[in-house]
C-alpha cells in the first residue's frame, strides 16, 4: 500500500480583472506530496476562492489548455509535480503566459496563436498506425489477453493528432514575440515547416516558403532556442525554423546559379581600332 504525506502548499497567484489593477494573492492549500500543481490550483478554487480563473481539461498533457508560468518558467501544471517546484518555504508563483493579452487571472487570449497556426493552412493531424496501442479486452488492465484495437474497415484512414498540443508555451518563452507582435512565432513557423513537408503542389510550397521568408518570418528569430527548451512535447520548433532557413538559403543559391547560367556571354566582333589610310585619285 502506498502512503501519501499531506503538505500545506502556499501559492502566490496572479490576479486580474478588467478595469482593476493586477495583483497577487497568496493561498495555502493542503495536497498530497504526489500532487501536481493543477491539483493545488483545483484546491484553491474549491476551498479558497471560487472566482479564481484558470483553464484545464485533460489533466495529462494532451490538450495544452492549462499552460502557464510556474516560478517564472513556462510549464504545464497538469504534469508538473508540486514537489519539483516548491522549495519547502517560499510560495509557488503562478503567472499567465507572456506575450498574450490577459483575460482574467491565469487565462490569456490565445486567438493570435491559432491565427498563426492557421496561416500554414495545415490540419493538425497525421496518418495513424494500422492499429492503436489500446485494447478492448476486459482483462487488458491486468496484462492478460490484451490485443490491439484494429481500425474499422469502414474507415479509409484514421488520423491522430500531431505532437503539438497547441499549448502556446513556445510563444510565451520566445523573446522575439515580446519585440515583434507580428512575428509568426515558433508554433506558426513549425506549422509552416510541417505543412511544407506535406505539400506536393509547387504553388503551395512557394506560398509556404514565402510566408517563412517574409519580414516577420524565420529571419526575425534570434536563435535563442527558448521555445524548444520549453516545449513539453519535444516538437523542437527552433529546429524547424533552422530547417526552413537552410531550405530558403539553398533555394536562393539555386536561383542565383540558374540566373548566372543564362546570362549571355558577349563578344566584340568589330575590327580592332588602328590607323586609317586615306587614298586619292591624284587629281
FINU-389496 format. One record per residue (C-alpha): x, y, z. Coordinates in steps of 0.5 Angstrom, whole numbers, plus 500, padded with zeros to 3 digits. Each point is the difference from the previous one (the first is absolute). Layout:
XYZ/...
# end
This chain:
500500500/503507498/499505506/500507498/502506504/496506500/503507499/498507501/502504494/500507499/498503493/501507498/495501494/500506495/493503501/497505494/493502499/499505494/499507503/504498506/508501502/503493499/503497507/502493503/496496505/503495505/496494502/502494504/497493498/501493502/502495495/504493500/507500499/499497493/495505497/501504494/500508500/493499497/497497506/503505504/496505496/494496500/500500507/501508500/493500496/497495504/501502507/503507500/497505494/495498495/502506496/507497498/500499493/504495496/500495494/500493501/497494496/504493499/505500507/505496496/504505495/495498494/496507499/505505502/495505503/503500507/506503498/503506504/507502503/502497507/505504503/501504494/501494496/495497494/497493502/494496500/498500507/496493499/507496499/504505505/500497507/500505506/506497503/504501494/499508500/499501507/506501505/496499506/500507502/498506495/493499497/500497493/499506495/495499494/499505495/497500493/503499493/504506498/499504493/493499500/494504503/498498507/492499500/499498507/506497506/503495496/496500494/503503494/497502493/504495495/496502494/506502497/504494501/494496496/501505494/507499500/499492499/494501495/505504496/503494498/493497497/502494504/496495503/503498507/499492498/505495498/499493497/499495505/503493501/496494497/498498508/499504506/504499506/494498504/496494502/492499500/502494505/497500507/506497503/505504496/501505506/503493504/504499494/496494498/498498493/501507497/499501493/501507495/494503498/499499493/498506495/493499498/500498492/494505499/506506501/504501494/505503505/501502507/503506503/504502506/502507503/507503498/505500506/498508501/494500505/499508499/502502507/504506497/505499505/505502495/498506498/500502507/507498501/502504493/504506502/498503493/493499501/501506505/503504495/496499494/493499500/499498493/506494501/497494497/503496506/503494502/493496499/498503494/507499496/500493503/493499497/502503493/506495500/495494501/496503495/505501495/503492502/493498497/499505495/501497492/497506496/505505498/496506501/498497508/508499501/501507497/495503505/502497506/507502499/498507498/497500507/506498503/505504496/495507502/502506504/497496506/502493499/507496501/505506500/497503506/501494504/506502505/502492500/499500508/497493500/496502506/494497496/503493499/502500507/493502503/496495495/497495504/499495494/507501497/498503494/506504499/497506497/507503500/503494496/494501495/502508499/507498499/498495494/496505497/506505500/504494497/495499494/499507499/507502499/501493496/495503495/503507500/506497498/497495494/496506498/507504499/503495497/495499495/500507498/507500499/500494496/495504495/504507500/502500492/508501499/501506495/506500496/502506496/501498492/501507498/507501497/506503504/501507500/506503496/503505496/495502494/503500493/498506495/501499493/498505494/500500492/506504500/496506496/
# end
